[in-house]
Amino acid sequence: MSTTDTAPLADTAEPAKSVVRPTKKQRELLEFITVFIEEHGYSPSYREIMTGLNYTSVATVSLHITNLIKRGHLAKRDRSARSLEVVKNDEAPSVKVTPKQLKTSEEKWLIEKVEVFFKETESSPTVQPAQVDHLYVLIGALKVLGLEGAAGSFMPRLSALKKKVGANEYVA
């Protein structure tokens, strides 16, 4: 019997590796279960969850719980009443997201597009704040995509355009 008691716990620990953030409804359900366990010392039944969260059916509760188990936020012992456990995922913040790597041709295309926007703004007789904001966003996008060098090369030009905006503000 001890092998059947430990086997489900090993299975429930595995989904925590690929944790997906819960939806708003799922967060409410997790919070309800956590508070219930803290107050009572055992997990709520599906009917208690249904009543506590004003759901209209037990099937809705079951659906949410099943999804939370799949997403790694809840663990449940097989064939055991009141066996829900909230899984604490301390590993989630340390998961590093790797951005999609750009091909060289995509990098060149993107930098050329930013260059076109800069030339259009620089050639206009007056520079509007919205144009400068747009260029800031484009430079930020370059940084997010890992093109720090390209983003840095546009910064002096952006500073000059920002000064132009300041000069336009006093002309009436």
N, C-alpha and C positions, 0 to 999 in steps of 0.2 A: 503493500500500500504506500510505502514511503516514496517509491519511484513515481507513482501517479500523482502524489502531492507536489513533488518538486518539478515534474516535467512541465506543467502548465506555466509555472513561474518563469522557467527558462524561456518559454515561447513568448511570454508577454514582455520580457526585457528587450527582445530583439527589435520590435518596431520603433523603440525610442531612438534608434540611430538615425532614422529618416523622419524626423518630426516636422510636420507641417503646422503652421500656426492655426489655432482654432478660429472659427468664425465667431461673430458676436453672440449668436444663440448658443454655440458650443461653449464659449467662455462663461456665459451665464449658467449653463448646466454644470460646468466644472466648479464654479464658485459655489453653487448650491450644494453640490456633493461634498466639497471641502468643508463648508460651514456645518453641514449636517453631521459629518463624521466627527468634527471637533466637539459638537454639542452632545451627541449621543454615544459616541464610541464605536459606532458601526455604520455601515453605509445604508443609504435609503433604498427602499423598494422602488420599483418602477412607478407604482401608483402614488407613492409619496412624492416622487419627482414630478409626476403629472400634476398633482394637486398644487405643489409648491410653486411651480412655474406656470400655472394656468394653461397647460396644454389640454387639448380636447380628447386625446387618445393615448393609450399606452404604447401603441405602435409608433407614434411620433417619438416618444422617449426612447424606445428600442432602436429606432433608426439613428438618432443622435448618438446614443451610447456606442452602437456598432461602429459608426464613423470615427468617434473619438478613440476607440480601441485601435482601429486601423491606422489612425494618425499618430498613435503612440502617446496619447495623453491620459488614457485610462488603461487599467489592467483589471482583468476579471478572472477569478478561479472558475474552472469548468464545473458545471452542475452544482453550484453552491449559491444559496440565497444570500443576499446582502454582501456580496463579495467584491464590490467595486472598490478600486484603489486609484487615487489620483497619482499619476507618475510625475515626479518632479524632474524636469529636464534641465539640468545645470549645463549640459553640453551645448544647448542651442545657441547661446551668444557667441561661443568660441568657434562656431562653424564659419569657415571663411568662404565667401562667395567669390568665385573666379568669373570675371566677365568674359563674354565671348571675345575671342581673339579676332582682331581684324586682319584681313589679308592686306598685303602691301598695296595692292591696287585700290582696295577700299579706303585705306588710310590716305592715299594720294587724292582720291576723289573727294573725300570729306574735307581735307585741307584746302583743296582748290575751291570748293563751295564756300568755305569760310572766307577765303581770300576775295571771292567775288562780292560777298556782302560787305567786306571792309572797303573795297574799291568804290562800290556804289555809295556808301556812306561818306567816304572821304571826298568824293567828287561832288557831292551835293552842296549848294551854297550855304545852307544852314543845317545844322545837325540837331535832330530832335532827341529828347531824352529816351523815347521809346526805341529809337534805333540803337542807341548805346546799350540799353537794357538787352536788346536782342543779341548784340555782339557779346555781352557778358555771358549770356546763356550758351551761346555757341562755344565760347572758350571753356566754360564749365563742362560742356559735353565732351570736349577734347580731353580734358583732364580725367573725367570719369572713364573714358575709353582707354586711358593709359598713354595718351599722346601728350605728355607733359612738355616735351621740347617744343612741339608745335604751338601749344597753348602759351608757353612763355614767350615765344617769338612774336605773338600778336599783342602782348601786354603793352609795350611802348606805344604802339599805334592806338590802342584803346585809350591810353592815358591822354594822348594828344587830342583824340576826339572828345573826350570828357571835358577837356579845357575849352574846346570849341563850343560845347553846349553851355558852359558857364559864361562864355563871352556873348552867346545869343540871348541869355536871360536878361541882360542889361540893355539890350537894344530894343527900343520901343517904337 
